[in-house]
Amino acid sequence: MKTKIAEFLADYIPSLSKEEIEQLIETPPTQDMGDLAFPCFRLAKSYHKAPAMIASELTQSMQKPEFISDIQAAGPYINFYLNRAEYAGNTLKKIVSADDYGHSDEGEGKTICMDYSSPNIAKNFHVGHLRTTIIGNSIYKIFSKLGYKVVRINHLGDWGTQFGKLIVAYKRWGSKEEVEKKGIQELMDLYVRFHEEAETDDTLNDEARAAFAEMEHGNEEYLKIWEWFKEISMKEFMRVYDMLDVQFDAFTGESFYRNMTPEILDMLRQDHLLVESEGALVVPLDEYDMPPCIVAKSDGSSIYATRDLAAVLYRKKTYDFTKCLYVTGLEQKLHFKQIFKVIELMGYDFASGLVHVPYGLVSLKSGKISSRKGNVIYAEDILNESINKTKTIISEKNPNLENKDQVAHDVGIGAIIFNDLYNQRIKDVTFDWDKLLNFDGETGPYVQYTHARAASVLRKAGYDEITKDDIRALVGKADFNVLTDDASIALIKELDRYPTVIKSAAEKYEPSVVARYSMDVAHAFNTFYRDNQVIVDDDKVKTARLALVAVTKEIIKDSLSLLGIHSPERM
């Protein structure tokens, strides 16, 4: 509608292009002020008149097109009132004619690499890892919807000095029996004990650095222990990924790139970018207002920056990405800024396609999460607690519900995901059980319940499992004059803007745009449902309203799927 109005206005405003006019068109705060409005402030300079006068004169000169029912000047604005029946019909027909509404081909032939989740081997999968996994999974789905090929990479934290620490701890205080018995928890306990002991005995840190250097030089005993720890960890991670219904295309962690780091150092030398500083090798970045990027430690062992540089070049060569996104905590902002700058200094023009997508910290009420101190909350515990609480609510409110366990799983997991994605990713999250598991208000279960309510209405009308062909048939038979009340039009407007929402979410790397949209649709649907009885004797009224219910149900389901949330048919 914005485009059509912009085309119409272009005939009356020659000083602005159609595109400029479309960018200026606004949605009024209330429906009584019209459906769309054009502000005349921009025209004051060229017309040499007050904006209100310009609005009045332009309105009087206009010949109203068929898709507009009224045009009114209101101060400096020209307000447009749509022909509601025509708008409702055009919008619903447009939606059902698409095989996948909101999909576009803008990403055709383009590849995006995504680096997210990336838990550390030998450490539990905690709420911090949960954030990157949930955010990354949603961004992957959003870009896939726009036609991009998205490569999902889990850059496991499976190399570095921390493994020297863990091997020292295991050889000093651990046993094979205890690790086999307790699994990753025993590895965590050993890691915590190392840091406790190292506070009073700094020689432990020297031992750890030496142990990691041995690993880098191929110590078979240490590498065998490391591989064992890795297998134990992956079982834990895959259990969480299965709960979240998250998959990856590659689990190429830091260790995958360890043999590529000598080549990176050679390339940096050839480009005259390396200097020695206190025994370490660095790329100076002071002229870019950054500290130096350390690429090799004084003992010669590699550092994660070197491995990240190797990963960038490997991914470009392997996948020829248009963009490579890194979904990590805000505290890594400087690190990635340094990495991207070094890639640029090496002469690679694709550096402009490297994007850090930061998110805020997750903290407990008692303070920041720290695996060194054992102050963590495990992702699996959170997910299970949410599922169990949902089961309790179902038992109280709908004890005869079919597939109770599956519904509890979908709603419990959905509550966690929606809670995370509803606010902008950059905001810090304080972990609070009471807030997280509150099933009232602006929550995932509220949107899921709205979907289930729409499904219930359709079942009452005889559509136990409504198909796309059924929906198209309903829209084809609908009399759109039925859908001209305020609540119906407000809902149709929400459905209309779905493709724009998806594009906006992709441009901003911001799943909250989709999450808030799904809430807006749910609110609009529930207002429509309150104001309009759907199952009525009048077939004309019933058919039109059922068509709107069916289309809304599909868009709620699709928008939730972009967040990684399932939509139960019954709740």
PAKOL-739457 format. One line per field, with one value per residue (C-alpha): residue number from 1; residue in one letter; x, y, z. Coordinates in steps of 0.02 Angstrom, whole numbers, plus 50000, padded with zeros to 5 digits. Layout:
BEGIN
num: c(NUM|...);
residu: c(A|...);
X: c(X|...);
Y: c(Y|...);
Z: c(Z|...);
! end
This chain:
BEGIN
num: c(1|2|3|4|5|6|7|8|9|10|11|12|13|14|15|16|17|18|19|20|21|22|23|24|25|26|27|28|29|30|31|32|33|34|35|36|37|38|39|40|41|42|43|44|45|46|47|48|49|50|51|52|53|54|55|56|57|58|59|60|61|62|63|64|65|66|67|68|69|70|71|72|73|74|75|76|77|78|79|80|81|82|83|84|85|86|87|88|89|90|91|92|93|94|95|96|97|98|99|100|101|102|103|104|105|106|107|108|109|110|111|112|113|114|115|116|117|118|119|120|121|122|123|124|125|126|127|128|129|130|131|132|133|134|135|136|137|138|139|140|141|142|143|144|145|146|147|148|149|150|151|152|153|154|155|156|157|158|159|160|161|162|163|164|165|166|167|168|169|170|171|172|173|174|175|176|177|178|179|180|181|182|183|184|185|186|187|188|189|190|191|192|193|194|195|196|197|198|199|200|201|202|203|204|205|206|207|208|209|210|211|212|213|214|215|216|217|218|219|220|221|222|223|224|225|226|227|228|229|230|231|232|233|234|235|236|237|238|239|240|241|242|243|244|245|246|247|248|249|250|251|252|253|254|255|256|257|258|259|260|261|262|263|264|265|266|267|268|269|270|271|272|273|274|275|276|277|278|279|280|281|282|283|284|285|286|287|288|289|290|291|292|293|294|295|296|297|298|299|300|301|302|303|304|305|306|307|308|309|310|311|312|313|314|315|316|317|318|319|320|321|322|323|324|325|326|327|328|329|330|331|332|333|334|335|336|337|338|339|340|341|342|343|344|345|346|347|348|349|350|351|352|353|354|355|356|357|358|359|360|361|362|363|364|365|366|367|368|369|370|371|372|373|374|375|376|377|378|379|380|381|382|383|384|385|386|387|388|389|390|391|392|393|394|395|396|397|398|399|400|401|402|403|404|405|406|407|408|409|410|411|412|413|414|415|416|417|418|419|420|421|422|423|424|425|426|427|428|429|430|431|432|433|434|435|436|437|438|439|440|441|442|443|444|445|446|447|448|449|450|451|452|453|454|455|456|457|458|459|460|461|462|463|464|465|466|467|468|469|470|471|472|473|474|475|476|477|478|479|480|481|482|483|484|485|486|487|488|489|490|491|492|493|494|495|496|497|498|499|500|501|502|503|504|505|506|507|508|509|510|511|512|513|514|515|516|517|518|519|520|521|522|523|524|525|526|527|528|529|530|531|532|533|534|535|536|537|538|539|540|541|542|543|544|545|546|547|548|549|550|551|552|553|554|555|556|557|558|559|560|561|562|563|564|565|566|567|568|569|570|571);
residu: c(M|K|T|K|I|A|E|F|L|A|D|Y|I|P|S|L|S|K|E|E|I|E|Q|L|I|E|T|P|P|T|Q|D|M|G|D|L|A|F|P|C|F|R|L|A|K|S|Y|H|K|A|P|A|M|I|A|S|E|L|T|Q|S|M|Q|K|P|E|F|I|S|D|I|Q|A|A|G|P|Y|I|N|F|Y|L|N|R|A|E|Y|A|G|N|T|L|K|K|I|V|S|A|D|D|Y|G|H|S|D|E|G|E|G|K|T|I|C|M|D|Y|S|S|P|N|I|A|K|N|F|H|V|G|H|L|R|T|T|I|I|G|N|S|I|Y|K|I|F|S|K|L|G|Y|K|V|V|R|I|N|H|L|G|D|W|G|T|Q|F|G|K|L|I|V|A|Y|K|R|W|G|S|K|E|E|V|E|K|K|G|I|Q|E|L|M|D|L|Y|V|R|F|H|E|E|A|E|T|D|D|T|L|N|D|E|A|R|A|A|F|A|E|M|E|H|G|N|E|E|Y|L|K|I|W|E|W|F|K|E|I|S|M|K|E|F|M|R|V|Y|D|M|L|D|V|Q|F|D|A|F|T|G|E|S|F|Y|R|N|M|T|P|E|I|L|D|M|L|R|Q|D|H|L|L|V|E|S|E|G|A|L|V|V|P|L|D|E|Y|D|M|P|P|C|I|V|A|K|S|D|G|S|S|I|Y|A|T|R|D|L|A|A|V|L|Y|R|K|K|T|Y|D|F|T|K|C|L|Y|V|T|G|L|E|Q|K|L|H|F|K|Q|I|F|K|V|I|E|L|M|G|Y|D|F|A|S|G|L|V|H|V|P|Y|G|L|V|S|L|K|S|G|K|I|S|S|R|K|G|N|V|I|Y|A|E|D|I|L|N|E|S|I|N|K|T|K|T|I|I|S|E|K|N|P|N|L|E|N|K|D|Q|V|A|H|D|V|G|I|G|A|I|I|F|N|D|L|Y|N|Q|R|I|K|D|V|T|F|D|W|D|K|L|L|N|F|D|G|E|T|G|P|Y|V|Q|Y|T|H|A|R|A|A|S|V|L|R|K|A|G|Y|D|E|I|T|K|D|D|I|R|A|L|V|G|K|A|D|F|N|V|L|T|D|D|A|S|I|A|L|I|K|E|L|D|R|Y|P|T|V|I|K|S|A|A|E|K|Y|E|P|S|V|V|A|R|Y|S|M|D|V|A|H|A|F|N|T|F|Y|R|D|N|Q|V|I|V|D|D|D|K|V|K|T|A|R|L|A|L|V|A|V|T|K|E|I|I|K|D|S|L|S|L|L|G|I|H|S|P|E|R|M);
X: c(50000|50144|50211|50041|50014|50191|50157|49995|50078|50223|50105|50068|50242|50368|50505|50521|50551|50431|50562|50585|50397|50381|50515|50421|50251|50203|50073|49963|49956|49768|49655|49535|49680|49688|49784|49937|49996|50115|50202|50228|50373|50500|50403|50405|50569|50525|50344|50387|50232|50187|50171|49987|49945|50036|49940|49774|49808|49876|49726|49604|49692|49692|49581|49548|49601|49491|49598|49575|49407|49452|49595|49599|49720|49757|49880|50043|49988|49890|49796|49742|49597|49605|49461|49454|49368|49488|49638|49583|49555|49718|49818|49745|49754|49936|49977|49894|49959|50138|50212|50308|50247|50392|50519|50623|50760|50875|50999|50999|51175|51246|51320|51326|51438|51379|51491|51386|51357|51540|51542|51706|51756|51763|51643|51456|51341|51281|51159|51291|51308|51119|51107|51226|51142|50965|51013|51121|50989|50858|50971|51010|50824|50791|50927|50872|50697|50772|50849|51029|51129|51180|51324|51305|51475|51504|51678|51708|51824|51930|52108|52211|52300|52143|52176|52351|52269|52146|52278|52385|52232|52184|52359|52376|52204|52095|52062|51992|51860|51793|51789|51696|51576|51537|51578|51588|51549|51712|51806|51725|51772|51953|51956|51887|52011|52156|52112|52088|52258|52342|52292|52424|52541|52584|52697|52538|52511|52688|52650|52489|52575|52709|52576|52485|52649|52676|52503|52546|52704|52607|52624|52525|52477|52408|52317|52236|52171|52111|52015|51933|51879|51810|51702|51629|51588|51507|51381|51328|51315|51216|51087|51055|51052|50923|50813|50824|50804|50964|51081|51249|51335|51511|51588|51757|51828|51991|52091|52040|52144|52296|52403|52360|52432|52615|52556|52463|52622|52719|52590|52596|52787|52779|52658|52779|52642|52730|52838|52910|52851|52914|52950|52778|52733|52603|52522|52528|52360|52392|52359|52183|52160|52175|52301|52414|52341|52445|52467|52601|52649|52827|52841|52796|52623|52476|52337|52152|52178|52292|52165|52026|52130|52155|51968|51923|52036|51979|51796|51820|51912|51790|51622|51660|51546|51467|51463|51533|51439|51509|51375|51472|51466|51491|51651|51734|51701|51883|51948|51845|51881|52066|52042|51943|52071|52215|52123|52099|52284|52328|52244|52081|51936|51809|51852|51701|51591|51653|51523|51525|51348|51367|51245|51238|51298|51197|51217|51145|51066|51222|51342|51430|51441|51617|51667|51830|51734|51600|51466|51360|51184|51174|51069|50996|50936|50848|50764|50706|50642|50540|50469|50423|50339|50239|50184|50120|50019|49945|49897|49805|49720|49699|49732|49653|49762|49829|50018|50047|50232|50263|50161|50253|50418|50370|50297|50433|50574|50477|50464|50653|50687|50555|50614|50788|50738|50600|50721|50864|51010|51133|51041|51110|51002|50992|50940|50785|50682|50522|50529|50586|50448|50307|50178|50075|50098|50227|50284|50311|50169|50049|50091|50087|49917|49852|49905|49818|49661|49657|49678|49534|49419|49462|49429|49257|49225|49276|49458|49550|49711|49692|49799|49863|49735|49597|49658|49666|49489|49425|49508|49441|49262|49275|49171|49298|49163|49145|49324|49310|49291|49435|49493|49495|49589|49714|49752|49766|49889|49998|49994|50034|50198|50274|50397|50459|50484|50592|50701|50721|50770|50903|50973|50991|51041|50902|50780|50686|50607|50521|50482|50396|50304|50234|50172|50092|50001|49944|49876|49788|49713|49647|49565|49487|49429|49353|49259|49204|49117|49185|49072|48906|48754|48786|48900|48964|49022|49090|49191|49275|49320|49381|49493|49570|49590|49675|49797|49839|49872|49996|50091|50103|50169|50295|50356|50382|50476|50599|50636|50661|50494|50365|50178|50064|49891|49818|49865);
Y: c(50000|50119|50087|50116|50278|50335|50304|50403|50548|50557|50634|50777|50802|50816|50879|50706|50536|50392|50309|50466|50483|50301|50322|50470|50384|50343|50240|50354|50313|50278|50209|50357|50463|50355|50200|50290|50470|50580|50721|50882|50956|50908|51012|51177|51237|51204|51263|51414|51379|51309|51117|51127|51239|51123|50972|51062|51121|50954|50861|50975|50946|50755|50636|50490|50319|50164|50086|50241|50277|50451|50578|50709|50847|50853|50991|50955|50777|50704|50555|50412|50296|50133|50049|49917|49777|49793|49804|49650|49549|49600|49563|49391|49339|49395|49293|49131|49144|49132|48960|49028|49200|49311|49211|49307|49271|49411|49282|49173|49120|49195|49102|49159|49069|49078|49044|49018|48912|48858|48783|48740|48559|48487|48619|48607|48688|48837|48981|49086|48953|48942|49126|49113|48950|49022|49187|49104|48974|49110|49217|49061|49031|49214|49220|49050|49122|49258|49129|49127|48967|48970|48863|48832|48814|48761|48828|48719|48785|48629|48695|48813|48831|48778|48600|48610|48658|48515|48385|48445|48436|48263|48192|48267|48237|48142|47962|47870|47790|47956|48036|47886|47888|48075|48129|48314|48361|48280|48377|48537|48496|48467|48633|48728|48642|48691|48875|48862|48780|48900|49049|48995|48897|48991|48850|48759|48889|48858|48671|48703|48810|48677|48541|48637|48667|48478|48453|48573|48473|48309|48228|48067|48038|48214|48211|48044|48116|48271|48166|48069|48229|48290|48134|48151|48334|48307|48184|48320|48453|48345|48309|48497|48526|48388|48470|48636|48553|48638|48565|48614|48586|48579|48552|48623|48689|48778|48617|48595|48747|48714|48645|48797|48925|48911|48961|49111|49169|49150|49253|49390|49393|49405|49551|49635|49643|49548|49622|49545|49613|49544|49378|49364|49396|49532|49635|49818|49906|50067|50177|50103|50142|49959|49862|49742|49577|49439|49292|49186|49175|49188|48997|48983|48908|48977|49082|49088|49243|49143|49005|49131|49204|49028|48995|49151|49102|48920|48969|49090|48958|48819|48908|49071|49165|49334|49364|49274|49309|49282|49270|49292|49394|49582|49561|49489|49647|49704|49531|49522|49702|49656|49496|49585|49725|49602|49513|49683|49725|49559|49628|49531|49639|49514|49582|49697|49542|49489|49538|49522|49497|49531|49495|49547|49446|49318|49335|49261|49367|49327|49388|49345|49163|49092|48913|48944|48965|48838|48975|48913|48866|48725|48742|48568|48604|48763|48675|48528|48643|48740|48580|48512|48674|48670|48492|48549|48691|48571|48448|48588|48672|48538|48364|48273|48357|48239|48224|48311|48271|48339|48497|48524|48505|48627|48756|48740|48757|48893|48994|48993|49040|49178|49252|49269|49334|49454|49592|49661|49539|49672|49689|49596|49456|49426|49246|49242|49084|49177|49295|49164|49041|49166|49107|49267|49426|49451|49270|49130|49025|49170|49172|48981|48981|49107|48987|48843|48951|48983|48796|48761|48881|48794|48622|48680|48728|48552|48582|48457|48479|48628|48625|48767|48717|48730|48905|48959|48894|48992|49152|49121|49109|49252|49411|49541|49667|49563|49607|49797|49824|49902|49740|49641|49777|49799|49612|49611|49756|49652|49504|49619|49679|49507|49510|49682|49617|49472|49587|49709|49568|49509|49683|49711|49531|49550|49406|49518|49604|49438|49396|49563|49546|49376|49459|49600|49474|49377|49535|49588|49414|49406|49577|49518|49357|49456|49575|49452|49286|49168|49015|49093|49038|49163|49068|49228|49298|49131|49097|49268|49261|49081|49135|49269|49147|49018|49142|49214|49040|49003|49166|49146|48970|49030|49178|49067|48941|49080|49094|48906|48882|48747|48786|48655|48631|48604|48676);
Z: c(50000|50036|49862|49780|49876|49835|49650|49665|49757|49633|49505|49626|49702|49559|49676|49758|49681|49710|49821|49926|49948|50001|50134|50208|50219|50399|50491|50599|50785|50781|50644|50650|50581|50426|50372|50304|50307|50209|50307|50208|50310|50175|50047|50144|50070|49888|49902|50012|50116|50286|50286|50341|50193|50074|50142|50121|49943|49884|49958|49867|49701|49711|49613|49730|49660|49681|49818|49928|50012|50076|50081|50218|50267|50454|50496|50404|50357|50213|50283|50171|50212|50118|50029|50164|50069|49923|50039|50138|49980|49896|50052|50090|49908|49900|50055|49999|49821|49885|49911|50060|50113|50165|50066|49941|49816|49874|49939|49784|49740|49901|50048|50229|50353|50533|50682|50839|50994|51008|51184|51269|51277|51454|51519|51542|51416|51520|51494|51407|51271|51265|51212|51064|51010|51015|50932|50800|50758|50732|50622|50519|50492|50448|50315|50246|50227|50117|50001|50064|50081|50264|50328|50515|50597|50777|50816|50969|51103|51095|51095|51202|51368|51464|51405|51474|51640|51630|51588|51735|51849|51786|51807|51981|52058|51935|51891|51741|51851|51917|51743|51672|51819|51828|51650|51613|51793|51849|51716|51778|51957|51906|51810|51960|52076|51963|51978|52166|52187|52063|52170|52296|52181|52020|51960|51909|51773|51709|51705|51610|51478|51458|51442|51305|51213|51220|51144|51003|50970|50958|51131|51102|51284|51305|51138|51181|51346|51253|51125|51267|51353|51187|51161|51336|51303|51133|51207|51329|51194|51073|51208|51227|51039|51020|51152|51058|50886|50829|50697|50625|50459|50533|50705|50656|50818|50857|50847|50665|50619|50729|50587|50479|50600|50541|50366|50440|50527|50364|50270|50402|50390|50201|50217|50340|50472|50613|50749|50906|51073|51239|51154|51075|50892|50863|50726|50783|50768|50864|50712|50712|50898|50947|51051|50954|50895|50975|50854|50941|51124|51187|51202|51017|51044|50945|51017|50975|50866|50751|50739|50703|50561|50491|50508|50408|50262|50268|50264|50120|50020|50063|50056|49961|50081|50047|50235|50385|50547|50721|50855|51018|51177|51175|51275|51117|51016|51019|50975|50816|50772|50778|50676|50541|50531|50513|50371|50288|50310|50229|50072|50072|50013|50082|50255|50234|50240|50413|50543|50732|50799|50985|51125|51307|51454|51547|51734|51892|52027|52126|51991|51828|51775|51791|51752|51845|52008|51969|51972|51827|51781|51656|51499|51516|51693|51635|51489|51595|51733|51605|51530|51702|51753|51592|51629|51799|51719|51589|51726|51817|51669|51536|51611|51462|51332|51199|51180|51347|51351|51175|51209|51375|51283|51144|51262|51393|51267|51176|51337|51358|51177|51170|51334|51261|51088|51136|51186|51082|51085|51145|51311|51461|51530|51716|51744|51853|51870|51917|51769|51646|51688|51701|51575|51575|51474|51338|51329|51205|51278|51249|51063|51053|51139|51012|50874|50964|50985|50798|50766|50886|50791|50628|50704|50759|50578|50521|50477|50588|50488|50373|50216|50107|49975|50107|50153|49971|49946|50097|50036|49860|49925|50051|50039|50096|50140|50299|50350|50354|50543|50640|50722|50558|50465|50608|50600|50410|50419|50535|50415|50270|50345|50377|50228|50282|50460|50399|50294|50438|50557|50433|50402|50590|50633|50761|50799|50921|50769|50726|50908|50937|50771|50824|50984|50884|50774|50928|51010|50849|50826|51003|50982|50819|50903|51048|50933|50797|50821|50690|50697|50650|50547|50408|50287|50206|50372|50434|50275|50273|50456|50444|50300|50410|50556|50444|50367|50538|50608|50470|50493|50682|50655|50525|50628|50781|50673|50626|50813|50829|50919|50880|50876|50956|50879|51052|51222);
! end
